[in-house]
Amino acid sequence: MRVSASVENLWQYIQSLSLSANNRKWLAERLLENKQEEAEETEYISKEEILAGIDAGLKDWKAGRTRPARELLEELRNEL
């Protein structure tokens, strides 16, 4: 929506520029550089970690150490 429209406008602007081959290469390198940094920053959770988290949550729930979902949702809504 607004973000995709902005990106589209940016792309149209870039295309309208008369960039030299060196400038196009520089721009492409910067874009790829940012893409690689984002990929390196991505953290992955293993299957075992996910299952351990679910197990811990179920144990807390059975032990009565959780609160009602409505209470949690209210808290989250108030934080926004």
C-alpha positions in Angstrom: 0.0 0.0 0.0 1.8 3.2 1.1 5.2 1.5 1.4 4.8 -0.4 -1.9 3.7 2.8 -3.6 6.8 4.6 -2.2 9.1 1.9 -3.4 7.4 2.0 -6.8 7.9 5.7 -6.9 11.5 5.4 -5.9 12.0 2.8 -8.6 10.4 5.0 -11.3 12.7 7.9 -10.1 15.8 5.7 -10.4 14.8 4.6 -13.8 14.3 8.2 -14.9 17.9 9.1 -14.0 20.5 9.0 -16.7 23.1 7.0 -14.8 26.5 6.0 -16.2 27.5 2.4 -16.2 29.8 3.1 -13.2 26.9 4.7 -11.3 24.5 1.8 -12.1 27.2 -0.7 -11.0 27.7 1.3 -7.7 24.0 1.4 -7.0 23.6 -2.3 -7.7 26.5 -3.1 -5.4 25.0 -1.0 -2.6 21.6 -2.7 -3.0 23.2 -6.2 -2.9 25.4 -5.2 0.1 22.3 -4.3 2.1 20.6 -7.5 1.0 23.5 -9.5 2.3 23.6 -7.7 5.6 19.9 -8.4 6.1 20.4 -12.0 5.4 23.3 -12.2 7.8 21.2 -10.6 10.6 18.4 -13.1 10.2 18.1 -15.4 13.2 16.7 -18.8 12.9 15.1 -20.9 15.7 15.6 -24.6 15.6 12.8 -27.1 15.7 14.1 -28.2 19.1 13.9 -24.7 20.5 10.4 -24.2 19.2 9.2 -27.5 20.7 10.9 -26.6 24.0 9.1 -23.3 24.1 5.8 -25.0 23.4 6.5 -27.6 26.1 7.4 -24.9 28.6 4.3 -22.9 27.8 2.1 -26.0 28.2 3.7 -26.8 31.6 3.1 -23.2 32.8 -0.5 -23.4 31.6 -1.1 -26.7 33.4 0.5 -25.3 36.6 -1.7 -22.2 36.5 1.1 -19.8 35.9 -0.5 -18.2 32.9 -3.1 -15.4 32.7 -6.2 -15.3 30.7 -5.8 -14.4 27.0 -8.1 -11.4 27.3 -5.9 -9.9 29.9 -2.8 -10.4 27.8 -4.6 -8.9 24.7 -5.7 -5.9 26.7 -2.1 -5.3 27.9 -0.8 -5.5 24.3 -3.5 -3.2 23.0 -2.6 -0.6 25.7 1.0 -0.7 24.8 0.2 0.3 21.2 
